Amino acid sequence: MASNAPLAVTGAPETGLDEKDAPGNSHFDALIAELESSEGQLGATLRAVYDESKQRAFLQLLESRIRQHDKDIERMCNHHYQGFIESVNELLKVGSDARKLKVKILSANDDFQEAGSKLVKNGDELIALRIIQRNIAAAMESLTFCRPVLELYAKLKEQMAERSYYPALKTLEQLEHTYLPRVSRYTINQIMRARIPQLRDSIKEASMTDLRHFLEEVRTKSESIGKHTMEQTHFRANSDLSKRSTTESNNPALPHVDLDKSVQDMVDFSPIYRCLHIFTVLGERETFENYYHKQRWHQARLVLEFPGNQVSMAVYRSYFYQVAGFFVVEDAVHSTTQGLITKQTVNELWELAVSKIASALRTHTSLFNEVQMIRSIKELVVQFCSTLQSYDFQVSQLYDLLLETREQYCELLMRTWYTVIKSLFEVDNYSPIHLQSEADAKALARTLPLSDYDLSEFPAHLPFSEFVPSIYEQIKIFIDSCARFADNLNLSLTETDDMVRKSTNLLLTRTVSACLAEQIHDPRLRLPQLVQISVNTTYLERACEGLSQFIAEVTGVSSDSSMLPRIYGVSSFKDARADAEDKIYTKLREQLNEFFELAEYNWMAPEKSGAAECSPYIADMVAFLRNTFMSLTTLPDDVAMTACMSSCKHISRELMSLLVEGDGAFNMAGLAIFSADVKLCEEFAAQCPVRGFTEDQLVSAFSPVRQIIALFQSMDWSTYIADYGTDKTKFPQVRPSQVAKVLTRYREKEQKKGLLGNLRAADRDRRRLLEAFVKRLWELDSDSKGAST
């Protein structure tokens, strides 16, 4: 293209300059020469042309110069044409080499470009790495300066993860006040300072969470804590004190208890300590104390609330174990913390507990119907009191409550023993005891003292039945039960002895006496059974005389018999025996009345020669009396004599009633049969079926009826009326009213005879005489009654 330009210029016509432009040619020549020598910077030259506003003249001069150069080139080419051709030919030859060179150059260029790209890329990477290296160096420098802060923060996070909140709080305080000021020019300072309140709140909340877990753990473990602590106290007490043999025989061997195990071994108290320290450091100790007090008061109310109306022993154990565990924990907190809870607060909780426990026991003990239940609860409460007393709690009110419960316990014992004694009456055979061998005697002697009985020979007989040793044994068990309830109630030996004696007297006067009275008045009881009961009361009274000594041995007071108060309840056996004796008399009369209900007399019997025969019912009654009075030999003589005498008098009264109060008339034959019955009774009385009577003493019981029979057999009415009330009367035990009634019955026979026909004059006179006697007898009876009043 450069070579074509001159050719184009060469072909152009030469043009001369205008004359008006001639003066500036030298200047344009200089500019063109400058253009020719310039390597591309044309701006200054062209500006000079435009500044002079002679563009046309300059173009003309420029075209002239181009033409001149074209001519020079053409001339030169003509001169060197051959050489040019040769050069072109050589140049053409070089073309293929140039193309090869071009290919190689292009290949080399590609390689160079590729290598250059990698180099550029590596250079960029190197620059980036250099920047990173510089940043790392700067970061390392900053981190080296901030490293203690970060390490302390990491330590803080680790402590929080390990739930070491109090050390974490200390670390946080150190970080805030010591390390962060050193990095105040770094952003981490602002970041951490912004997070410090959150971390402090997290520590506080985490410690409160641990505290809540601690409170929940204490609540759930209160029962096991209380149980273990009460067992420790019970074990120590029983290891130091020697118990009575009766107590030891009723207490099983105590289980082994770990005496070295404390409440701190059962519950981790560190959460409450940490929380207390944390809130103290944060200046919020009062907030913590108020929260803790509120939660424990709430737990106390839950623990002290008795679970419903259940009265099982398991419920009571769980209740007292929980209460004991609660206060053992409170005592531990009071002892190991500085003022978290005061002694006054603990005492207020304890007063609440005592009132709740007393209310629960008073409410629910009324539902108890088992002696063992009350005794077990008493032992549980005593164990509870001993445990809490060892922690310096006042338990006197609970002991007073147990003393109140003692009255209820004794009442329940009375009811229980009432059932026991009643059952002994039911199973008794009411027969004297027969001892076949010495072994039988030894077995009985373990229950009842037999020193007053001769048991040198066997078989031996004892006058009382089985219920004497059985009841005596039950009385001793009752005494032991009363004494066992008094154990560990802080009572003196004298107070315990008085309590047991009072309860024993109540047992004898109320329970045993009531059972005896009910049994004596049981309508199903037969006469031999009543006799045996009377005998039993005698020997039971004798045996119970030794109860005073037994009570002294059980309670541990002085056994000097001269100093021991008497068991006045033993006298109730005298009353029971008197009641039994009265019942014997009544029973005898009832059975005699049964015989008299069978009495049937033919008062108008026909006249017979010879002696009259007695009535069958009288013969049976006398046989019954003989057998009955044989069984009365075991009774005291005065009782047997009274029974025999009262029976004979009752028979006499009944016979008199049959004669006096009977209906219808009678004749002398009917009276003879009645007299034979009385005679059989007199013969029975004359035989003295019971020892102790003098001669004819028992026969005298039939004197009234015998005298009235004799009066009618003699018919000497005028003499009776004349001698009545004087010492010379033959019939002192016959009252005029009785004679009048019997005479009225006899007179009815005369009246019936008059109905059959006309009476003879003698009969009419006799009838009027009888009427006069009856009238006079009634007047005599009225006079005697007036005189007696």
QUIZI-V74303 format. One record per helix or strand. SS is the DSSP state (~ for helix, > for strand). FROM is the first residue (numbers start at 1). LEN is the number of residues. Records with the same first field share a line. If there is no record, write none. Layout:
SS=FROM-LEN / FROM-LEN
This chain:
~=2-9 / 19-19 / 43-10 / 55-25 / 81-81 / 165-19 / 187-54 / 245-6 / 263-4 / 270-12 / 285-20 / 313-24 / 343-25 / 371-20 / 396-32 / 438-8 / 466-21 / 493-28 / 527-18 / 547-9 / 568-30 / 616-19 / 637-24 / 668-19 / 699-16 / 717-7 / 736-21 / 761-28
>=433-3 / 460-3
